[in-house]
Amino acid sequence: MATDSRTAARDSGPAARRPMSIEEIRDSYAECADWAARFDWLERRLTGRYRRELFQGAEGRVLDVACGTGPNFEYLPQTVDLVGIDVSPEMLGKARDRLDRLAIDGTLREMDAQDLAFDDDSFDTVISSLSTCTFPDPVAALEEMDRVCRPGGRILLFEHGRSDVGPIARFQDWRADAHYAQAGCRWNQDPLELLVAADLPVREVRNRALGIVTLVEARPSRDSLLDAVRAHVIEG
């Protein structure tokens, strides 16, 4: 019953009735790109440990989806071939400054995460941080991450959502509509529900910060099919 009421509270808010459009998100990010870059030091203090924990094992050709100003870049191994995409040209401008400052050779492209302009199986690792809360259709974005990640690759997600602690969770629910209207962020979502809806096989989930932070390692859905084929061949 508690789960049903919690889901109903999330599903009745403004984000459920009419998510922000890509154009609205782009306009919002244009206004906050300078602010995000200016407070990068605070971002590192608050989230750097989680980004390092999750992304330091990325390898091969790496796609950073909704890369923003590039806060993930410094936590990736220097050996990766990095591609970052974002819907906001202003955010990408700050991300380019960061690449130059870190002396990282990466490619940045303006692109909608829900419609990635890459071929299937283009990347060894797909990463994203604090992004599904703002996508108009987060399941579509996750399905695109799945599509462009090669079989045997990894999808690494640093997300936030509803706390495991009752009073904090109730506060998030109470402020959910106002927070979405102000920041375009569904801060009381359940990231794992989105993964289930996108049919992404989850390898590992780590909860941090009173359950507000969720670190996920998933694998491409095609891995499951390949495993089934291999099992059939072996049994045959």
C-alpha positions in Angstrom: 0.0 0.0 0.0 2.8 2.4 0.9 4.5 1.6 -2.4 1.3 2.3 -4.3 0.7 5.6 -2.6 4.4 6.6 -3.2 4.1 5.8 -6.9 0.8 7.6 -7.2 2.4 10.7 -5.6 5.2 10.7 -8.2 2.9 10.0 -11.1 0.5 12.8 -10.3 3.1 15.7 -10.4 3.8 18.1 -13.2 6.6 16.0 -14.6 4.2 13.2 -15.1 1.5 15.4 -16.6 3.8 17.3 -19.0 7.5 16.8 -18.9 9.6 19.7 -20.0 10.3 19.7 -23.7 13.8 19.4 -25.2 13.6 23.1 -26.2 12.6 24.1 -22.6 15.5 22.1 -21.2 17.9 23.6 -23.7 16.8 27.1 -22.7 17.1 26.3 -19.0 20.6 25.0 -19.4 21.6 28.0 -21.4 20.8 30.2 -18.4 22.6 28.0 -15.8 25.7 26.9 -17.8 27.8 29.8 -16.3 26.5 29.0 -12.8 27.3 25.3 -13.1 30.8 26.1 -14.2 31.3 28.6 -11.4 30.2 26.1 -8.7 32.2 23.2 -10.1 34.3 23.1 -6.9 31.2 22.4 -4.9 30.1 19.7 -7.4 33.4 18.0 -6.9 33.1 18.1 -3.1 29.6 16.7 -3.2 29.7 14.1 -5.9 33.3 13.5 -6.9 33.6 10.4 -4.7 30.6 8.8 -6.5 31.8 9.6 -9.9 35.3 8.2 -9.2 33.9 5.1 -7.7 31.7 4.3 -10.7 33.6 5.7 -13.7 37.2 4.9 -13.0 36.6 1.5 -14.5 35.3 2.7 -17.8 37.3 1.5 -20.8 37.5 1.6 -24.6 35.3 4.0 -26.5 33.2 5.8 -23.9 30.0 7.8 -24.5 29.1 10.3 -21.8 25.3 11.0 -22.3 24.1 14.4 -21.1 27.6 15.3 -20.2 26.7 18.9 -19.2 29.9 20.9 -18.3 31.9 17.6 -18.2 32.0 16.8 -14.4 32.7 13.1 -15.2 35.7 13.7 -17.5 38.4 13.9 -14.8 37.3 10.6 -13.3 37.7 8.5 -16.5 40.9 6.7 -17.2 43.2 8.7 -19.6 43.2 5.7 -22.0 39.6 6.0 -23.0 38.3 7.4 -26.3 35.8 9.9 -25.0 32.7 11.2 -26.8 30.4 13.5 -24.9 26.9 14.6 -26.0 24.5 17.2 -24.6 21.4 19.0 -25.8 22.8 22.4 -24.6 25.5 24.2 -26.7 26.3 26.4 -23.7 26.9 23.4 -21.5 29.1 21.9 -24.3 31.1 25.1 -24.5 32.0 24.7 -20.8 32.7 21.0 -21.3 35.2 22.0 -24.1 36.9 24.4 -21.7 37.2 21.5 -19.2 38.7 19.1 -21.8 41.2 21.8 -22.7 42.1 22.4 -19.1 42.5 18.7 -18.4 44.4 18.1 -21.6 42.0 15.4 -22.6 41.4 14.6 -26.3 37.7 14.2 -26.5 34.8 14.7 -29.0 31.7 16.8 -28.1 28.5 16.8 -30.0 25.1 18.5 -29.6 22.6 15.8 -29.5 19.3 14.6 -27.9 19.9 11.6 -25.6 16.6 10.2 -26.6 17.7 10.0 -30.3 21.4 9.3 -30.5 23.0 9.7 -33.9 25.3 6.7 -33.5 25.2 3.3 -35.0 24.2 0.2 -32.9 27.1 -1.2 -30.8 29.2 1.9 -31.2 30.6 2.1 -27.7 32.4 -0.1 -25.2 31.1 1.9 -22.2 28.2 4.3 -21.9 28.1 6.5 -18.8 25.6 9.2 -17.5 25.2 11.1 -14.3 22.2 12.8 -12.7 20.4 12.8 -16.0 17.3 10.6 -16.1 15.6 12.9 -13.7 15.4 15.6 -16.5 14.9 13.6 -19.7 11.4 14.1 -21.0 11.3 10.4 -21.7 14.0 8.7 -19.6 13.1 5.2 -20.7 13.7 6.2 -24.3 17.1 7.6 -23.4 18.0 4.4 -21.5 16.9 2.4 -24.5 19.2 4.5 -26.7 22.1 4.0 -24.3 21.4 0.2 -24.6 21.3 0.3 -28.4 24.7 2.0 -28.8 26.5 -0.1 -26.2 28.1 -3.2 -27.7 27.3 -6.6 -26.4 29.8 -7.3 -23.6 30.0 -3.6 -22.8 28.8 -1.7 -19.7 26.3 1.0 -18.9 27.3 3.0 -15.8 24.7 5.3 -14.3 25.1 7.7 -11.3 21.6 8.7 -10.4 19.6 10.2 -7.6 16.1 9.6 -6.4 13.8 9.1 -3.4 15.6 8.5 -0.1 15.4 5.3 1.9 14.9 7.4 5.0 11.2 8.1 5.7 11.2 11.8 6.7 13.6 12.7 3.9 11.5 10.8 1.4 8.3 12.4 2.6 9.9 15.8 2.3 11.0 15.0 -1.3 7.4 14.0 -2.1 6.0 17.1 -0.6 8.4 19.4 -2.5 8.5 17.3 -5.7 6.1 19.6 -7.7 7.8 22.8 -6.7 11.3 21.3 -7.3 10.3 20.2 -10.8 8.8 23.6 -11.6 11.9 25.3 -10.5 14.7 22.9 -11.7 13.0 20.5 -14.1 14.2 17.7 -11.9 12.1 14.7 -10.8 14.0 14.3 -7.5 11.8 11.6 -6.0 11.9 9.2 -8.9 13.1 5.6 -8.5 16.0 5.0 -11.0 15.6 1.2 -10.8 12.0 1.5 -12.0 13.3 3.2 -15.1 15.8 0.4 -15.7 13.2 -2.2 -15.4 10.9 -0.3 -17.9 13.8 -0.1 -20.3 14.6 -3.9 -20.0 18.2 -3.2 -19.0 19.8 -6.1 -17.1 21.3 -4.8 -13.9 24.6 -6.3 -12.7 25.2 -4.2 -9.6 23.4 -1.5 -7.6 25.1 0.5 -4.8 23.1 2.9 -2.7 24.8 5.9 -1.1 23.9 9.0 0.9 20.8 7.7 2.7 19.6 6.0 -0.5 19.4 9.3 -2.4 22.3 8.3 -4.6 22.2 5.2 -6.7 25.2 3.8 -8.6 24.3 1.3 -11.3 26.2 -1.0 -13.5 24.0 -2.5 -16.2 24.8 -4.5 -19.3 23.3 -4.2 -22.8 20.0 -6.2 -23.2 21.5 -8.1 -26.1 23.9 -9.8 -23.7 20.9 -11.7 -22.3 20.0 -13.0 -25.7 23.7 -13.9 -26.4 23.8 -15.8 -23.1 20.7 -17.7 -24.0 22.1 -18.6 -27.5 25.4 -19.8 -25.9 23.5 -21.9 -23.4 21.4 -23.5 -26.2 24.6 -24.2 -28.2 26.4 -25.8 -25.3 23.4 -27.9 -24.2 22.9 -28.9 -27.9 
